Amino acid sequence: MFYWFLKRVVLGPILRLIFRPYVIGLENVPEHGPAIFASNHLSFSDSIFLPLMVPRRVTFLAKIDYFTGTGLKGRLTAMFFRSAGQLPVDRSGGTASEAALRTGLRVLGRGDLLGIYPEGTRSPDGRLYRGKTGVARMALEAKCPVLPVAMIDTEKVQPPGRRIPRLGRVGMKIGEPLDFSRYEGLENDRFVLRSITDEIMYELMELSGREYVDIYAQAAKDRLKAERAAEKAGTAPTDRPEQPERPSAPAA
């Protein structure tokens, strides 16, 4: 109930007035049944604007850090995220990844819309990075379509590290649903999962117009952090940056 109160009465009207968000491809969102929104990730505010513009409720898997803060601020932040329909997940990998997948499947099992970021974390520079295969596994196990979503200019109004957004207009493009039913029963085949994930990332690249880099976003963040530390120490990193590659086009 509080989700709809925030969306329709409190935050929704204010955000629409200030940021004038627009959406292209809203007709691709199914009126009923489960579906996955697979979005590029440019800003913290991505998880706010996408649910705002979609008529149906969208549940995002949010990193657990948002729910574990201490003090009054931490409790208020956790309360806001839960009220906004977001669910805490541990992104540390291993058994935590399996728990996150099960959380997403419960949302889809209710027939709801699930929002996830295949890159696993925000892009450090606006480019599109290699996707993780959890999105593919959920799509196969839940037997639901995947809708690629390109967020537009959200990193300009709220860059990483900025708490209060700047004034500006943001948008999103929702692509046509991707059907992977041809792979039914192969949710444990890692080659199939990688193929599906690459197809999703290819669609995201085409939809967003962003440059694609075939490494994980977290690895790019770690490299950037190391380079900054090296600059501060007056040394240069010895490893050469990997060259960007395009994900393979989906098979006909």
N, C-alpha and C positions, 0 to 999 in steps of 0.2 A: 504493500500500500504506500509506504513512504517513498518507494522508487518513483511511482507515478506522481506523487505530490511534488517531489523534487523536479521531475521532468516537465510537468505541465504547469506548475504554479510558481515554484521558487526559481530554480536555476534556468530552466528552459527559456522562458520569456526574456530574461536578462541576457543570456548568452546569444540568443537570436538577435536581439537589438544591438548589442555591442559588436559582435563578430560577423554578423550576417552570413552564417554558414550556408553553403549550397551543396546539393547532392545531385550527381548524375547517375542514372541507372537504378533508381529506386524501384522501378518496375520489375527488376530482377529478384527482389526479395520475395520469397514465398509467403503467402498469406497464412499458411498453416504448416506444421511439422518442423522437424529439426533441420538445422543447417549450420554450417560453420562459416563465420566471417574470418578470412585469412588476410590480415592487413600488414602493410609495411608499418614500421614504427619509427616515427620522427620525433615525437614529443610526449611528455606525460599527459598532455591534454587530448591525445588521440582517443583514449578510453572514455573521454567525456563527450566529445563531439559526435562520434559515430553513433552511440546509443541515442543521443539527442535527436538525430535526423531520421532514425528508423522507427516506424510506427509501432512495431512489436518490441517487446522487452529483449534486451541483449545482455547476456551475462559474460563478463570478462574474467579470465584467470589472472589475478594480480599477484605480484611478488609478495611474499609473506612479510617483508620488511614494513609494508604499509600498515600491518595489523599488530605489530609487536612493539610499537613505540611506547615509551614510558611517560609518566606525568600527564597533565591535563591535555597537552597538545597531542600526545600519542594516543590517548583514549578517544579524543574527538576525531582524529584522523581515521582510526579503526572503525569508529561508529559510522563515519561518513561513507567509507568504502563498502561496508556491509549494507548500509541503507541504500546505496546506489546499485546494489545487486552484484557486487564483485566478490569473488571468492579467493581466499588466500591459497597460494601454492608455493612450495619450496622448489626453486629452480637450480638446486645444487647438483642435480644429476643423480644417477644410480636409482636407488629405491624411491627417492623423492620424485623422479621423473614418472615412475609408474603410478605413484599416488596422484600426481597432477593429472595424468591421463585418465585415471578412474574418476576424478572429480569432474573433468570435462564430459566424460561419458554419462555421468548421472544427469547433467544438465540436458544433454541431447536426448537421453532416455525419457525425459519429461516432455519431449517434443518442442523444446525451446531453442532459441538462437544462441550460439556460443561464439564469442569473439576471442581470437588468439593471434599472437604475433609469431609467425614461423621463424623469424630471425632469432627469437629468444630474448632479445634485449633491444634497446633503442640504438638506431644507427648513430655512430659517432660523428659522421660527416655528411649525412643525407643520402649516401649511396645505399643500394640494396645489397644485402649480404646473403650468404648461403642459408637455406632454410633447414630447420631441424625436422626430423621425420615424424614427430608426434602427431602433427596435423593429419598426415596421411593415415596413420594407424587409427586415429579417432574416426576419420571419415569412413574407413572400411568397416570398423567394428560397429559403428552407429548406423551404417548404411544410409548416409545422408550426403547431400551435395556440399561442395565448397564454393563459396562466393569470394573471389579475389576483391580486395578493397585497397584502393590507392588513396592515402591521405595526402592532402595538398596544402602546403604552406603552414602546417601546424608548428613546424620548427622555427618559423619566423616570428610567430606570436608568442611562443614559449620555448625558447631554446633550452637544451639541457642545463640544469643548474639555476635557471631563472624561476623564481617562485610566483611572481606576479606577472601575468601575461601582458604583452604589448597590445596596442590596438592594431587590428589588421583583419583581413578577411581570410577565412579558411574554407576548405571544401573537401569533397571526397568523391571518388568514382567507384561505383559498384559494378563489377563485371558480371557476365552471364554465368549461371551456375555450372560448375564442373562436375561431371558425373563419372565416378570411378567404379561403377558397379561391375565393369568388366573384370575387375581384380578381386571379386568377392571370394572370400576364403583364403586370401593370400596375405592377411594382415601381419603374419610373422615372417614374411619373406623380405629381408632387408633390401634386396635389389629392387623389388617392386615398390617398397616404401620410398626409396631414394628416387625412383623414376617418377612417382606421383608428386613428391615434394618438388622436384625440379620442374615439373610441368606447372605447378602452382606458382613457383617463383618466376618462371618465364612469363606467365600471364600477368603477374604483378609488375614485372619489368616493362612489359608492353603497355600496361594500363597507366603506370606512373611516369614513364619516360625517364626513370632514374638509371644511372649507370650501375651495372651489376658487378660485384666482386665475389669471386668464388672461394671465400674463406668465411668463417663464422664471425659475426659481429663482435662477440666477446673477445676473440683473438685479436681483432683489429683494435679494440679498446685497450687491450693489454699492451699491444705494440706501441700504440700512441702514448700510453702512460710511461713505457720504458724509454721512448724517445725524449719525452719531456724531462724525465729524470736524468737522462744522459746529457741533455743540453744544460741542465742546471748544474751538473757535475763537471761540465766542460769536456765531455767525451762524446764520441759519435757511436751509435749502434753499428755493429758489423754486419748484421743480416740485411739482405736486400728485400724490399717489399715485393710481395707476389703480384704478378700482373693480373689485372681484372679479366675475367672471362664471362661470356654470356652463357646462361643455362641453356641446355639443349631444347630446341623446339619440340613440342609434343608430337608424338607419332600420329600420322593421319589415321 
